[in-house]
Amino acid sequence: MPLPDPLLRFRQTVTAGNSLTRRLMFTTLAWVIVTLSTASILLVHIYFNQVTEEFDRILEDHLMELIAVTTPHADGSITVSWQPIFPPFNSEGSPWFWQIRHNETIVAGSETLGAINPALLNEKESSTPHGFVVEFNTPDGVYLRAMSYKPTLLPHDGNYHFIVAGPVDEIASKTDALAVTMGSTFGLLALGLLILVPLQIQYGLNPLGRLQERMVRIREGKSNTLEGTFPIEVQPLVDELNRLIEYNRSLVIRARKESGDLAHALKGPIAVMRNCSTRVENDALRDALKLEIHHITDTIEHRLVRARRTGSLHLLGARTELDQVADDLLFTMEKLFAHKRLSISGEGFADYALRCEPEEIEEILGNLLDNACKWATSTVAISCGKDPEGLWILVEDDGPGIPPSEWETVCTRGRRLDETTPGSGLGLDIVKNLIDSYGGALTLEHPGMGGTSILVRLPATLIIL
């Protein structure tokens, strides 16, 4: 079963070598593991110390109780007025025991573990306010913690030694229980964090995803600037990108203007050269001059078309709403050819926008509509649609039409079928060059109205969905 897109993208970013998500995830996981492990060790250690202190207080309470109920006699014997009531002291085989010694001879004690070698009490001693605490192993392998006290306040002479002991396992079992509980709890917490960390990272990096979406909208011509509110850490980057986009736009506009100015500046000298060439009497020289002037004009026009096209491609946010361009041109043609009382209609443009400058589409459609209106008898129609090949625009009229054999002629610069009709013969050539520069095509179709039908095809990459 394929992974959903969000999970697939997350897996791809985690496995990528140079990935912010991967860096954040692994550093966060390392921090979580180290923090929880350290916290567990510290808490268990603190709890161990508390349990040990509580255990020592229990030993001390029983020791003080034992001293209080013990009465020594001159012959070294003692009388214990009552036995300790702590149940483990009275259970046979219990690791809890108490003893009273006189000159290292046992004079009283519990019957739990039997006699304990006095030498064992000299191991690992640590001082307390009421004597010493020692830990040792019994001959039976029981590890004990004992509190040993030699009081000096008894009214009779003699070296009395009071001992109360209990198993260290009491401390270890409680500490182990806490460690297991702590490990389970922190393990669940770590697991929860492992699940939440990717969500946290995705949430934290979400502004970058939105920034990418805004950039795509600009590239596709759906927006001119990076819109929206971003976190203060990202906003400076957004502002700089907006300034860069505006700078790019100004450079393209300036380059286009300079190209237009150059072409305008050359029109005058070229017109003078063309007029002068007509006065040359030598036929060969006159034809040669006309040919070179034609080459110069063709080269200038070709470069201008390429400059416009290149500028449009590199102008981020370029967008043309086809319905606006079509409506403006239809209105203009109705005014220009009002004397012919033509029926001029357009349909299908409202659903489409193109990734290019409006001036270029105006030049293409304007030339085609102008030619159609010049030759039409009563009707001109322009329509638009989309198919698998891209966008198509069809311009039709009910005029005399163009014979298919003459199609190449009318698309040649400066050539016209009817020299009596006003015009330079450059319109269709300019349109064809523009369309070719976009990777499109301009073709003559079978006339639906009895006149001329010209089909413009533009690639799907120009369509803004």
N, C-alpha and C positions, 0 to 999 in steps of 0.2 A: 504494500500500500504506500503510495507516494506521500511524502511529508507535506503539510500545508505550507504555503508560501512563507509566512513569518518564521516558522521553525526551520525551513530550508535556508532562508537568508541568515538566520542566527547561526546555524551549523556552519555555513560557508564562512561567516565572519570569524567564528571561533577557530576554525581550522586554518584560516589564512595566516601567513607568517607575520605580515605587517598590519595588525588589526588593533584598533583602540579597544574594541570589545574584548578581545583576547587578553590584552594587557590588564584592563580593569578587572576582568573576571579572575584571572590568576592571582593578581595582587590582593584582591579582596578575599579570595579563598585562603590564601596564605595567611593573611591577617586574622581571619576568623579562626583557622585551625590553631595558630600560635596563641591567640588570645584565650580561646576556650581551654586549650591544654594547660596554659599557665594558670588560669583561674581555677581549674579543677585541682591542680597540684597544690596551690596555695590554700584552697578551701579545705581539702582533705588534711593538709598539714595542720591548719588551725584547729580543725575539729579533733584531730588526733591529740593535740596538746590539751584541749579542753576536756576530752574524755579521760586523758591521763591524770589531769588535775582533779577531776571529779572522783576518779578511782582512788587517788591518794587521800582525798578528804574522807572517803569511806573508811580506808585503812586507819587514818588518824582518829576518826571518831571511835572506832572499835578499840583502838589502842588506849585512848584516854579513858574509855569506859572500863577496860580491863584493869588499868592501874587504879581507878577509883574504887573498885570492889575487891581489891586485893589487900590482905592484911598480913604482913610478915611477922614471924616469931623468932625468938632468940636462937633457937636451934637450927635456923635456916629454913624451916618449913613455912608454908604460907597457908592462909585460909582465903578462898575465893567465895564471897558471900552469895553469889549466884552465877550461874553459867550464862554466857552471852546467848541472847535469844535469836541472833541472826541465823536462819535455817541452814545455810550452807556449812556453818561451823559444826553442826550436829549430824550431818549426813555422812555415812561411812563411804570412803573413797572420794569425797569431795576435795577439790584442790584448795579450798579455803581452810585455813587452820590458824590456830593461835598457840603460843607457848610462853611459859615463864621459866626462866633459868636462874639458878643461884650458883655462882661460881662455875658457870657453864654446865651445870647439871640440871636436867629437866625436872622441875618440881610440880608442874601442872601444864595441862594443854589439852587440845582437842584430839579425838581419836580418828581424824579423817585420813591424813597421809602418814601418820606415825611419826617417828623421830626424824629430825632433820639434822644433818651433820653441821655443827657450828661453823666449821671452816667455810661452808658455802656462803655464809653471811658476810664474809670479808671481800667478796667479789663485787666489783662495779658499784662501790658505795657512792652515794651522793648525799650531801648534807641537807637537812630540813630543820625548821625551828624546833621540832620535837624528836630529833634523832637522825637516823639514816634511812634512805630508801635504797634497796638493792634488788637486782634481778638475777635469778640463777635457775639452773636446771636441777630438778630432783633426780635421784637415782632411777626413778620410773620414767624419766623423760618429760616431766611436766615443767613448763617454763613459768616461774612464779615471780611476782613482784611483792616484796616484803618491806614493811616498815619496822625498823628496829630501834628500841629506845632503852637507855640505861638511866633510870631516874636517880637523883641524888637527894631527894627530899624525904625518903622513907626514914622513920624514926629509929630504925635499927641498922647497925652496921651490916655490911654484906654487899656483894656485887650482884645485883638483880638485873636481869635482862628480859625485857618484854618484846615479843615478836608477834606481829599479825601479818598474814600473807594471803594473796589471792592470785588466781591465774591471769597471766598476761593476755590469754585468749579472749578474756572479757573486753579488753581494750581493742584487740585486733578485730574481733568479730563486729563490733560497732563501727570501727573505722572502715572495714571492708564493706559493710552494708551501705555506709554513706558513699564510698567510692563507686559501688555498683549503681546506686541511685543517681549519683552525680554523673557518672558516665552515660547512663541511659538518657538522663534529662538533657545533658549537653550534646549527646549524640543526636537526639531529636531536634534540638535547637540548631545544630550544625546542618542537619538535613533540611530543615526549614529555610535556613539561610541560603543553602545551595540552590534551593528552588527559587527563592526570592531574588538572589543576586542577578540572574539574567534579566528578570523583569525590571529590576532597579536600573541596570545598565541600559536596557532598551528605553526606559522612561527618560533616563538622563541624556541619552544621545538622540532622543526624538527631535529636538530642535534642528540637529544636523540633517535628519531625514527630511524635515519640512523645508530646510534650506535647499536641499537637492531638488525637491519637487518644484520649488519656485524657480530654480535655475532652468529646469526642463521646460517650464511654462514660458520662460523668456526665449529659450532656444526655439521653441515651437511657434513663437509669435503670439502666444495667448496673453502675454503681459509685457510691459516695457521696463518694469523695475521689480526688485525684490520686495514684495508686499508682505505685511503682517508684522506682528510683534514677536520679538525674540528675547531670550534671557540676556541680561546685561553682559554676560561673558561672550555671547555670540553677536550681539548687536553691533559692536565696532567692525567686525568682519563684514556684516551685511551692509553697513554704511559704506565701507571701502569698495565693496563689489558694486554697489549702486553708482558710486562715483566713477568707477572704471567703465561700467556700461555706458554712462553718459559721455565719458571721454571718447570711447570707441565710436559712439553715434556721431559726435561732433567731428571726429576725424573723417569719417566716411562722407558726411554731408559736405564738409569742406573740400574733400577730394573730388566729389561729384560736381560741385559748383565750379571748381577750377577747370575741370574737364569741359564743362559747358561753356565757360568763358573762353577757353582756348578755341573751341569749335566756332563760337560766334566771331572771334577775332579773325579766324581764317576764312570765314564765308566771303567777306568783302574782297580780299585779294584773289580768291579763287574765281569769284564772279567776274572780276576785271580780266583775269587771264582767259576765262572762257570767251568773253566778248572780243578780246584782242585776237584770239585764235581764229575767229570768223573772218577777220580782215586779211589773214595771210593768204596770198595769192597762190603760193606753191601748194598744190594739193597734198603732196606727200608730207610736207612739213606741217600743214594744217591738221591732217589726220593724226599725225604723231603727237602734236600738242593736245588735241582733244582726248586721245587715248591716255596720255599721262595725267591730264587734269581729271579724267574719270577715275584713274587709279588713286590719285590723291584724295578725291572726294570719298571713294569707296573705303579707303584705309581709315580716314578720319571717322566716318560713320561706324565702321566696324569696331574701332577702338572705343568709341563712345558707348556702343552697346555693351561691350565687354566690361567697361568701367562701371556702367550702371548695374550690370548683373553681378559683378564681383562685389560692389558696394552693398547690394542687397543681401548677398549671401553672408557677408561678414557683419551686417548691421543687426545686432541682437535685438529681438523684440519687433522686427519688421512684420507688419500684419496689414492685410487688405480685406475689408469686408466687401464682397462682390456685389451685394444688393445696393450698397451706397454708390459704388462706382457706376453700376448699370443704371440706377435711377437718375443720376446726374447726367450721364451721357444721353439717355433717352429724352430727357427734358431739353438738353442742348440741341439735339437733332430735330426735335419738333419745332423749335424756334428757327433754326437755320433753314429748314426746308418747309417752312409753313406755306410757302407759295405753291408747293406741290400737293398739299393736302394729303399727305401720306398717313397711313395707319401704321404706327410704330409701336410694337409691343415687346415685352420681355417677361420671362418667367423662369423660376427655378433657382434664382440667385440668392434667395434669402437664407438658404441652409449652408452656405459655404463661405469660408475665409481662406486666404492664401498667405503663405509665408514669403511675402515679397512687398516691395514698395507700391503704393497705390498709383504713382505716376506711370509705372511700367504697364500695369493692366489698363490704365486709361489710354495709353498710347496704342496698345494692341487693339482693344475694343473700339476705340475712337476711330482708328483708320479703317477698320472693317465696316463699322456702321456708316461712316462717311461715304465709302465706296458704294455700299448697298443703297443708301438714300439717293446718291447721284443717279444710279441706274434704274431704281425701282419705278414701276408704273403707279402702284397704289399701296403696296403693302411691304413692310419690313418686319421681320420677327427675329428675335434673338433668344435663345434658350440655353439652359445649363443643366448638367447632371453629372453623375459619377458612376463608373463601372469598374470592373477589376483592373483595368489599365490605368485608371486615374480620373482626372476631371476632363470633361468635354464641354465645349461652348460652340454652338451652331448658330451662324448668321445666315439668314435667308432673305431673298427678295424676289419679286415677280417681274424683274426686268428682262432684257434680251438674253442674259446669261453669258457664260464664258465657255466656248468650246473646249473640250478636254485637251485637244491638240495645242491650244494656245495657253495652257496653264503655266508652263515654264516661262513663256514670254512675259506674262503679266507679273511674274515674281522676279523678273530681272530688273535690276536697278535702271531707272530712267526709261523703261520701255512701256508704251501704252498701246492698247488696241485701237483707241479712238483719239487721235491727236486734237480733235475739235473740243473735247471735253476738258475743262480746266483741271490742272493738276500737274505734278512734277514727275509722276511715275516712280516715286521713292517710297510711297506708303507701304505697299505689300512687301517690299524688300526689307524695310525696317522691321515690320511685324514679323516676318519670317526669321530674321536674324535674332530678334528678341526671343521668339519661341524656341528656336534652335539652341540658344544659350541656356535655356532652362531644361533642355533635354526633351522638349516636346516636339510636336509636328503640326504642320499646316497643310491641309489637303482639300481638294475640290471634291464635293460629294454630289451624288445624283440629285438634281434639283427637285425639291418637293413642291415648290410653288410655280415651277415653270421657268424660273430665272436662275440665279446663282445661289449655291449653298456651299459655304466655306466652313470647314470643321477645324476647330483648334483643340489640340490635345495637350494637356499638361500632366506631368508625372504625379503620382500619388504622394510623393514626398513633400510636395508643396502644399498639400491640403492640411488645414488645421482642423482637427476633429473637435 
